[in-house]
Structures are given as C-alpha cells and as structure tokens.
Amino acid sequence: MTDITRIEAGPRMSQAVVHNGIVYLAGQVAKGADTKAQTQAILAQIDSLLAQAGSSKSRLLTAQIWLANIADFGAMNEAWEAWVDKANTPARATGEVKLAAPEYTVEIIVTAAVG
C-alpha cells in the first residue's frame, strides 16, 4: 500500500493530499478587494501548499478555475499569467459558478507532480 500524506488536515477536508507522486489541492479561496487581488492571494497559498508537498508551480498538471462572474476572466488572467511558469503551463479549465460565500469571486483547484 502506498502512503497518503495529508497537509493541513481538518475535520472537513485537507488542504492538500499527496498520493503516488501527485499532490491534489483542495479548492483555494482568499479574501481581497477584487478578483485580481483574490487570485494573487490564492496563488500565494498554492505556492505554499505545493512547497509543503515537495512540488512547485513548474510541476502543475491541471488547474480548474471557478469565477463567480465570468466577466472577471480578464482580471483573473492578469494575476494568473504573471504567476504561472510559462515553460510549464498546466491543462486548465475556467468556468462560472456560484461560490460558497458571496465575498469570494474566484476559487482555484490544482494538481501537480511531486519532485
């Protein structure tokens, strides 16, 4: 049996789970004045969780991005494009959904290879 490592585990969920060389992050949200600021804060959280798992943004495999309003696509992409490793971009999907709380405008979920 392969070990499973849970990072920042809580009673409802873990912020990240590592299994078989892959790190799976929970959906990340953050408070901020606008979608760009929230995206920047989320990406910093992702950097931290990936580092704890022994990975980095250069090892991203997939990203799912949920926007409360698809009109914020450009603002989110400004932050994303400044952050993403341009030599190692992940497969990505972006969609509009109703998020868990009205103060959140963006949620990002990623998977990455460890190493």
PyMOL commands that set and color helices and strands:
alter all, ss='L'
color gray80, all
select helices_A, chain A and resi 35-52+57-59+70-83
alter helices_A, ss='H'
color red, helices_A
select strands_A, chain A and resi 4-9+14-19+22-25+60-67+91-96+106-113
alter strands_A, ss='S'
color yellow, strands_A
deselect
rebuild
show_as cartoon
